[in-house]
Structures are given as C-alpha cells and as structure tokens.
C-alpha cells in the first residue's frame, strides 16, 4: 500500500502519463462507441429526469476501476456509479488509502442528447488532498491534467486562468434548480444583480476547464459530490484560480462544506462571488 506523500509524488512523476492512457482507453472502449448510438434500453434515470445514467457510465467506470487500482496497488476507487449502488463506498474518501475519484461520464445528459459537452474526470486524493487530476473530453479531443504544485496543462500547453477584464459583467455558471434547496436558491439569487451574467451550468468538469482557460469567470454550485468537483478544482487552482465556500473556506473533497460554493479565475473574483452569495438581494430586502 502507498503510505506516504513522497511515494505518491514518485508515482506521479513516473506514472501520470499511464493514468492518462488508462482514461483514454476507457473512453475509446466504452464511451465513444456509444456516443450518438445509444438505444433506449441503455439509458436509465437515477433520482429524476435530469439525473441519467447509461451503459457507457457503468462500463467506463468498471474499466477505470480495474485499470487505476492496477496502476497503484493499495488504492481504492470512489466512482459515481458505485456510490449510487452502495452509498457506503463514498466513505473511502475519509480513509488513509490513496483514493481515485471517478466520474466516468460527467455531463451524461449532454452525452445522451448527442452533445459533445461531456468529459471523463479522474482525481487522485491522499489524506483529503487532491494531488492530481485528469479531465478528458473525448468528443472534443481535449485532455487536461493538473498535478499539485506542478501546474495545469491542456493538450501539453500550460493553462493560466488570468483575471476577468475590468468593466464587463462576470459570467458565472450556476447550479441546476433540481440540485438546490430553498435556502441555496435564495443565496444564488444574489447573483442576479448588476455586473453579473449568470447562466445554467453544463458539465461541471468542462465548466472548470473553461475557468482554467480564462473563458468563464466563475461557477456557483450547490452540491458537493466529489466526483463532479475534485478534478476540476485542482485544475483551477493550478491554473491560478481559487475556490471558496459560503463561509470563505476552500472547498473540501471530504465534505461538510458550506454551500453554495464558487470556483473562480482569481482570488478577488472568488471573494466577490461569495460576497454576492451571502448578501440578500436588494429587491428581497425591500420586501422584508
């Protein structure tokens, strides 16, 4: 079993490209042959009409689970579909073994509709800290990686998120209403104000990549499932961005976060978004 950070660093120095190969192989074997080829019996609902799962999700996660644990003996996998089948699997994130956090198809709704806006997300976590991540958008032929302390790259080119241009509206991708409580909805209403242009989010992984590329200013998400966020948050961090929860603390993949939370192109934007999320909109205050 991998027992210390120095060994993880050595693994990442020598085997990070093998992880990328494993992700590419899983997508080539299980995801792309089904893209725009799904039959009705290959699609199911989980918690509702916006929470879909397909044979591609299940089989790609199975493929990745075998490949990743073989690459790093003693590691465990927390995958979205495995947790759906057995919620106790999620508890491994709190353990001492290295954890692979896997979302085999992030943006399943887009995948089902034949939209290329989906990706495969893998993050390697040790002691609650995301050490590396891999984000692959196979239909767009884009692959982004991040290793803590070593930066982030997209197809080999370094990523820098930069800062929003002064004087224009902040573009913020926000949670789908199906995944928000009434209290979170009230917090998110703080974004409907002058100088901000909120829009619905797509694949969380691709929204994080857009921030790391400087194409999106921020997100405001109200759920904390680690498979949606772990890979992208490290990508944003290593590109120069920041993330903050409602209480001003960085997001923790181990859970217990004050929600909603934001990821943003820079620290100043992250603070601005959390301030908006904690401030009551003027039109609501006038009603009180």
C-alpha beads as a LAMMPS data file, in Angstrom:
LAMMPS data file: protein, C-alpha beads

288 atoms
287 bonds

1 atom types
1 bond types

-500.0 500.0 xlo xhi
-500.0 500.0 ylo yhi
-500.0 500.0 zlo zhi

Masses

1 110.0

Atoms # bond

1 1 1 0.000 0.000 0.000
2 1 1 1.102 3.563 -0.694
3 1 1 1.657 5.070 2.742
4 1 1 3.226 8.493 2.341
5 1 1 3.200 11.591 0.176
6 1 1 6.768 11.078 -1.053
7 1 1 5.679 7.790 -2.603
8 1 1 2.664 9.459 -4.230
9 1 1 4.984 12.137 -5.633
10 1 1 7.191 9.412 -7.058
11 1 1 4.167 7.681 -8.566
12 1 1 3.007 10.909 -10.208
13 1 1 6.496 11.656 -11.511
14 1 1 6.694 8.313 -13.280
15 1 1 3.147 7.106 -13.889
16 1 1 0.941 10.163 -14.517
17 1 1 1.060 9.515 -18.263
18 1 1 -0.075 5.938 -17.631
19 1 1 -3.171 7.319 -15.910
20 1 1 -3.871 9.458 -18.964
21 1 1 -3.528 6.372 -21.161
22 1 1 -5.975 4.480 -18.940
23 1 1 -8.535 7.273 -19.204
24 1 1 -8.165 7.426 -22.972
25 1 1 -8.548 3.648 -23.275
26 1 1 -11.694 3.600 -21.148
27 1 1 -13.260 6.320 -23.278
28 1 1 -12.270 4.591 -26.523
29 1 1 -13.602 1.226 -25.380
30 1 1 -16.796 2.139 -23.532
31 1 1 -17.860 5.740 -24.169
32 1 1 -17.210 6.846 -27.723
33 1 1 -18.630 3.702 -29.419
34 1 1 -21.944 4.572 -27.689
35 1 1 -21.874 8.307 -28.416
36 1 1 -24.904 9.111 -30.583
37 1 1 -25.510 5.343 -30.794
38 1 1 -27.424 4.732 -27.544
39 1 1 -30.597 2.674 -27.601
40 1 1 -33.422 3.332 -25.157
41 1 1 -32.571 0.263 -23.063
42 1 1 -29.047 1.637 -22.464
43 1 1 -30.384 4.744 -20.642
44 1 1 -31.833 4.863 -17.123
45 1 1 -32.893 7.529 -14.638
46 1 1 -31.445 7.669 -11.143
47 1 1 -33.042 10.338 -8.939
48 1 1 -35.042 12.095 -11.647
49 1 1 -35.308 13.072 -15.325
50 1 1 -32.181 15.245 -15.148
51 1 1 -30.106 12.536 -13.414
52 1 1 -29.378 9.993 -16.120
53 1 1 -27.072 7.005 -16.306
54 1 1 -26.124 4.919 -19.323
55 1 1 -24.283 1.710 -20.078
56 1 1 -21.338 3.930 -21.044
57 1 1 -21.192 5.361 -17.489
58 1 1 -21.305 1.956 -15.827
59 1 1 -18.885 0.172 -18.141
60 1 1 -16.365 3.027 -18.307
61 1 1 -16.289 3.211 -14.504
62 1 1 -15.740 -0.556 -14.292
63 1 1 -12.933 -0.271 -16.852
64 1 1 -11.280 2.598 -14.953
65 1 1 -11.631 0.907 -11.581
66 1 1 -9.663 -2.099 -12.785
67 1 1 -7.030 -0.033 -14.590
68 1 1 -6.392 2.550 -11.870
69 1 1 -6.118 0.123 -8.969
70 1 1 -3.699 -1.959 -11.039
71 1 1 -1.531 1.123 -11.618
72 1 1 -1.458 1.991 -7.906
73 1 1 -1.682 -1.130 -5.694
74 1 1 -3.429 -0.453 -2.399
75 1 1 -5.533 2.355 -3.829
76 1 1 -9.323 2.389 -3.873
77 1 1 -11.903 3.897 -6.214
78 1 1 -14.855 6.105 -5.348
79 1 1 -16.897 6.241 -8.533
80 1 1 -20.247 7.906 -9.073
81 1 1 -21.986 4.735 -10.189
82 1 1 -20.502 2.564 -7.442
83 1 1 -21.682 5.073 -4.837
84 1 1 -25.143 5.118 -6.384
85 1 1 -25.261 1.326 -5.956
86 1 1 -23.768 1.429 -2.437
87 1 1 -23.510 4.836 -0.685
88 1 1 -21.054 3.371 1.856
89 1 1 -18.387 3.359 -0.899
90 1 1 -18.151 7.160 -0.500
91 1 1 -16.666 6.735 2.984
92 1 1 -13.340 5.701 1.456
93 1 1 -12.609 9.393 0.832
94 1 1 -12.187 9.723 4.605
95 1 1 -9.686 6.839 4.785
96 1 1 -5.902 6.668 4.653
97 1 1 -5.511 4.768 1.376
98 1 1 -4.997 6.702 -1.863
99 1 1 -8.383 7.290 -3.489
100 1 1 -9.231 7.584 -7.149
101 1 1 -12.365 9.731 -7.521
102 1 1 -14.023 8.908 -10.830
103 1 1 -16.859 10.381 -12.855
104 1 1 -16.908 8.203 -15.968
105 1 1 -19.239 10.486 -17.949
106 1 1 -19.618 13.948 -16.460
107 1 1 -22.453 15.533 -18.411
108 1 1 -24.451 12.370 -19.030
109 1 1 -27.464 14.438 -20.084
110 1 1 -25.384 16.032 -22.845
111 1 1 -23.974 12.622 -23.805
112 1 1 -27.462 11.148 -24.116
113 1 1 -28.580 14.043 -26.326
114 1 1 -25.594 13.682 -28.655
115 1 1 -23.953 16.891 -27.423
116 1 1 -20.117 16.731 -27.247
117 1 1 -20.119 18.705 -23.960
118 1 1 -19.215 15.793 -21.672
119 1 1 -15.995 14.504 -20.162
120 1 1 -14.366 11.829 -18.031
121 1 1 -12.976 13.007 -14.677
122 1 1 -10.355 11.293 -12.520
123 1 1 -8.699 12.703 -9.405
124 1 1 -6.132 11.141 -7.083
125 1 1 -6.666 12.041 -3.418
126 1 1 -4.487 11.324 -0.381
127 1 1 -5.497 12.322 3.151
128 1 1 -8.285 14.510 1.809
129 1 1 -5.980 16.465 -0.531
130 1 1 -6.355 16.258 -4.312
131 1 1 -2.873 15.506 -5.604
132 1 1 -3.553 15.169 -9.337
133 1 1 -6.389 15.235 -11.835
134 1 1 -7.211 14.215 -15.371
135 1 1 -10.045 15.758 -17.440
136 1 1 -10.774 14.216 -20.835
137 1 1 -13.371 15.485 -23.307
138 1 1 -13.161 12.702 -25.912
139 1 1 -15.709 14.127 -28.349
140 1 1 -13.686 17.354 -28.418
141 1 1 -10.298 15.594 -28.308
142 1 1 -9.165 17.690 -25.324
143 1 1 -7.133 16.373 -22.398
144 1 1 -6.255 18.484 -19.351
145 1 1 -4.080 17.400 -16.444
146 1 1 -3.079 19.021 -13.180
147 1 1 -0.544 17.940 -10.551
148 1 1 -0.459 19.820 -7.277
149 1 1 2.462 22.225 -7.243
150 1 1 3.382 21.468 -10.844
151 1 1 0.720 23.383 -12.769
152 1 1 -2.044 22.512 -15.204
153 1 1 -1.886 21.826 -18.930
154 1 1 -4.360 21.319 -21.762
155 1 1 -3.001 19.109 -24.534
156 1 1 0.501 19.908 -23.299
157 1 1 0.022 23.700 -23.213
158 1 1 0.163 25.388 -19.766
159 1 1 -3.135 26.790 -18.507
160 1 1 -3.449 30.219 -16.890
161 1 1 -6.853 31.432 -15.797
162 1 1 -5.961 35.126 -15.592
163 1 1 -8.446 37.683 -14.261
164 1 1 -11.736 38.983 -15.660
165 1 1 -11.487 42.091 -17.809
166 1 1 -12.431 45.192 -15.807
167 1 1 -15.759 46.792 -16.632
168 1 1 -17.608 43.818 -18.084
169 1 1 -20.191 41.535 -16.491
170 1 1 -18.925 38.457 -14.670
171 1 1 -20.079 35.295 -16.439
172 1 1 -20.965 32.665 -13.827
173 1 1 -22.199 29.108 -14.414
174 1 1 -24.769 28.184 -11.758
175 1 1 -26.401 25.055 -10.349
176 1 1 -29.414 23.427 -11.924
177 1 1 -32.533 24.187 -9.794
178 1 1 -33.130 20.443 -9.273
179 1 1 -29.979 20.280 -7.149
180 1 1 -30.629 23.220 -4.823
181 1 1 -32.503 23.624 -1.558
182 1 1 -34.751 26.617 -0.963
183 1 1 -32.017 28.227 1.141
184 1 1 -29.448 27.686 -1.585
185 1 1 -31.816 29.138 -4.176
186 1 1 -32.069 32.287 -2.059
187 1 1 -28.271 32.517 -1.892
188 1 1 -27.946 32.047 -5.647
189 1 1 -30.435 34.881 -6.221
190 1 1 -27.631 37.165 -5.063
191 1 1 -26.014 36.622 -8.469
192 1 1 -28.944 38.260 -10.269
193 1 1 -27.553 41.728 -9.915
194 1 1 -25.892 44.446 -11.961
195 1 1 -22.476 43.457 -13.248
196 1 1 -23.133 39.700 -13.213
197 1 1 -24.329 37.420 -16.018
198 1 1 -25.353 34.055 -14.523
199 1 1 -26.180 31.121 -16.778
200 1 1 -27.058 27.431 -16.227
201 1 1 -24.099 25.092 -15.945
202 1 1 -23.338 22.206 -18.248
203 1 1 -20.805 19.501 -17.459
204 1 1 -19.136 20.609 -14.222
205 1 1 -15.768 19.300 -15.393
206 1 1 -15.918 21.346 -18.581
207 1 1 -17.015 24.450 -16.671
208 1 1 -13.902 24.112 -14.501
209 1 1 -11.782 23.688 -17.616
210 1 1 -13.338 26.866 -19.046
211 1 1 -12.297 28.757 -15.881
212 1 1 -8.759 27.377 -16.099
213 1 1 -8.625 28.554 -19.723
214 1 1 -9.924 32.035 -18.832
215 1 1 -13.117 31.512 -20.842
216 1 1 -15.506 31.526 -17.846
217 1 1 -15.196 33.777 -14.818
218 1 1 -16.677 31.610 -12.075
219 1 1 -19.086 28.896 -11.016
220 1 1 -21.632 28.816 -8.195
221 1 1 -22.501 25.222 -7.315
222 1 1 -24.781 23.943 -4.576
223 1 1 -23.831 20.259 -4.332
224 1 1 -20.584 18.674 -3.165
225 1 1 -20.344 15.223 -4.777
226 1 1 -16.590 14.797 -5.044
227 1 1 -16.629 13.179 -8.499
228 1 1 -18.052 16.373 -10.008
229 1 1 -15.579 18.749 -8.367
230 1 1 -12.282 17.159 -7.293
231 1 1 -10.597 17.062 -10.704
232 1 1 -11.766 20.480 -11.834
233 1 1 -10.971 22.325 -8.622
234 1 1 -7.333 21.249 -8.768
235 1 1 -7.236 22.249 -12.439
236 1 1 -8.488 25.715 -11.499
237 1 1 -6.054 26.025 -8.574
238 1 1 -3.042 25.028 -10.635
239 1 1 -4.070 27.458 -13.400
240 1 1 -4.010 30.304 -10.866
241 1 1 -7.656 30.351 -9.815
242 1 1 -9.293 29.919 -6.422
243 1 1 -12.323 28.319 -4.769
244 1 1 -14.299 29.331 -1.703
245 1 1 -17.354 28.011 0.134
246 1 1 -20.068 30.151 1.655
247 1 1 -18.065 30.522 4.884
248 1 1 -14.975 31.680 2.987
249 1 1 -13.050 28.402 3.327
250 1 1 -11.643 26.384 0.410
251 1 1 -13.831 23.519 -0.780
252 1 1 -13.049 20.167 0.897
253 1 1 -13.499 16.972 -1.107
254 1 1 -14.113 15.154 2.175
255 1 1 -17.399 17.068 2.553
256 1 1 -19.046 19.245 5.161
257 1 1 -18.818 22.371 3.006
258 1 1 -20.949 25.483 3.460
259 1 1 -22.934 25.680 0.231
260 1 1 -23.201 27.119 -2.355
261 1 1 -19.512 27.484 -3.219
262 1 1 -17.583 29.083 -6.034
263 1 1 -14.543 28.444 -8.182
264 1 1 -13.173 31.469 -9.993
265 1 1 -10.386 32.733 -12.221
266 1 1 -8.667 34.538 -9.345
267 1 1 -8.946 35.100 -5.604
268 1 1 -10.608 38.508 -5.959
269 1 1 -13.374 37.072 -8.123
270 1 1 -13.908 34.174 -5.713
271 1 1 -14.345 36.669 -2.859
272 1 1 -16.716 38.785 -4.954
273 1 1 -18.918 35.793 -5.755
274 1 1 -19.079 34.564 -2.149
275 1 1 -19.981 38.100 -1.063
276 1 1 -22.863 38.071 -3.545
277 1 1 -23.990 34.647 -2.320
278 1 1 -24.104 35.809 1.284
279 1 1 -25.737 39.183 0.600
280 1 1 -29.509 39.436 0.377
281 1 1 -30.530 40.909 -2.994
282 1 1 -31.860 44.458 -2.752
283 1 1 -35.259 43.505 -4.165
284 1 1 -35.630 40.804 -1.480
285 1 1 -34.526 43.155 1.276
286 1 1 -37.164 45.662 0.124
287 1 1 -39.867 43.007 0.609
288 1 1 -38.787 42.226 4.177

Bonds

1 1 1 2
2 1 2 3
3 1 3 4
4 1 4 5
5 1 5 6
6 1 6 7
7 1 7 8
8 1 8 9
9 1 9 10
10 1 10 11
11 1 11 12
12 1 12 13
13 1 13 14
14 1 14 15
15 1 15 16
16 1 16 17
17 1 17 18
18 1 18 19
19 1 19 20
20 1 20 21
21 1 21 22
22 1 22 23
23 1 23 24
24 1 24 25
25 1 25 26
26 1 26 27
27 1 27 28
28 1 28 29
29 1 29 30
30 1 30 31
31 1 31 32
32 1 32 33
33 1 33 34
34 1 34 35
35 1 35 36
36 1 36 37
37 1 37 38
38 1 38 39
39 1 39 40
40 1 40 41
41 1 41 42
42 1 42 43
43 1 43 44
44 1 44 45
45 1 45 46
46 1 46 47
47 1 47 48
48 1 48 49
49 1 49 50
50 1 50 51
51 1 51 52
52 1 52 53
53 1 53 54
54 1 54 55
55 1 55 56
56 1 56 57
57 1 57 58
58 1 58 59
59 1 59 60
60 1 60 61
61 1 61 62
62 1 62 63
63 1 63 64
64 1 64 65
65 1 65 66
66 1 66 67
67 1 67 68
68 1 68 69
69 1 69 70
70 1 70 71
71 1 71 72
72 1 72 73
73 1 73 74
74 1 74 75
75 1 75 76
76 1 76 77
77 1 77 78
78 1 78 79
79 1 79 80
80 1 80 81
81 1 81 82
82 1 82 83
83 1 83 84
84 1 84 85
85 1 85 86
86 1 86 87
87 1 87 88
88 1 88 89
89 1 89 90
90 1 90 91
91 1 91 92
92 1 92 93
93 1 93 94
94 1 94 95
95 1 95 96
96 1 96 97
97 1 97 98
98 1 98 99
99 1 99 100
100 1 100 101
101 1 101 102
102 1 102 103
103 1 103 104
104 1 104 105
105 1 105 106
106 1 106 107
107 1 107 108
108 1 108 109
109 1 109 110
110 1 110 111
111 1 111 112
112 1 112 113
113 1 113 114
114 1 114 115
115 1 115 116
116 1 116 117
117 1 117 118
118 1 118 119
119 1 119 120
120 1 120 121
121 1 121 122
122 1 122 123
123 1 123 124
124 1 124 125
125 1 125 126
126 1 126 127
127 1 127 128
128 1 128 129
129 1 129 130
130 1 130 131
131 1 131 132
132 1 132 133
133 1 133 134
134 1 134 135
135 1 135 136
136 1 136 137
137 1 137 138
138 1 138 139
139 1 139 140
140 1 140 141
141 1 141 142
142 1 142 143
143 1 143 144
144 1 144 145
145 1 145 146
146 1 146 147
147 1 147 148
148 1 148 149
149 1 149 150
150 1 150 151
151 1 151 152
152 1 152 153
153 1 153 154
154 1 154 155
155 1 155 156
156 1 156 157
157 1 157 158
158 1 158 159
159 1 159 160
160 1 160 161
161 1 161 162
162 1 162 163
163 1 163 164
164 1 164 165
165 1 165 166
166 1 166 167
167 1 167 168
168 1 168 169
169 1 169 170
170 1 170 171
171 1 171 172
172 1 172 173
173 1 173 174
174 1 174 175
175 1 175 176
176 1 176 177
177 1 177 178
178 1 178 179
179 1 179 180
180 1 180 181
181 1 181 182
182 1 182 183
183 1 183 184
184 1 184 185
185 1 185 186
186 1 186 187
187 1 187 188
188 1 188 189
189 1 189 190
190 1 190 191
191 1 191 192
192 1 192 193
193 1 193 194
194 1 194 195
195 1 195 196
196 1 196 197
197 1 197 198
198 1 198 199
199 1 199 200
200 1 200 201
201 1 201 202
202 1 202 203
203 1 203 204
204 1 204 205
205 1 205 206
206 1 206 207
207 1 207 208
208 1 208 209
209 1 209 210
210 1 210 211
211 1 211 212
212 1 212 213
213 1 213 214
214 1 214 215
215 1 215 216
216 1 216 217
217 1 217 218
218 1 218 219
219 1 219 220
220 1 220 221
221 1 221 222
222 1 222 223
223 1 223 224
224 1 224 225
225 1 225 226
226 1 226 227
227 1 227 228
228 1 228 229
229 1 229 230
230 1 230 231
231 1 231 232
232 1 232 233
233 1 233 234
234 1 234 235
235 1 235 236
236 1 236 237
237 1 237 238
238 1 238 239
239 1 239 240
240 1 240 241
241 1 241 242
242 1 242 243
243 1 243 244
244 1 244 245
245 1 245 246
246 1 246 247
247 1 247 248
248 1 248 249
249 1 249 250
250 1 250 251
251 1 251 252
252 1 252 253
253 1 253 254
254 1 254 255
255 1 255 256
256 1 256 257
257 1 257 258
258 1 258 259
259 1 259 260
260 1 260 261
261 1 261 262
262 1 262 263
263 1 263 264
264 1 264 265
265 1 265 266
266 1 266 267
267 1 267 268
268 1 268 269
269 1 269 270
270 1 270 271
271 1 271 272
272 1 272 273
273 1 273 274
274 1 274 275
275 1 275 276
276 1 276 277
277 1 277 278
278 1 278 279
279 1 279 280
280 1 280 281
281 1 281 282
282 1 282 283
283 1 283 284
284 1 284 285
285 1 285 286
286 1 286 287
287 1 287 288
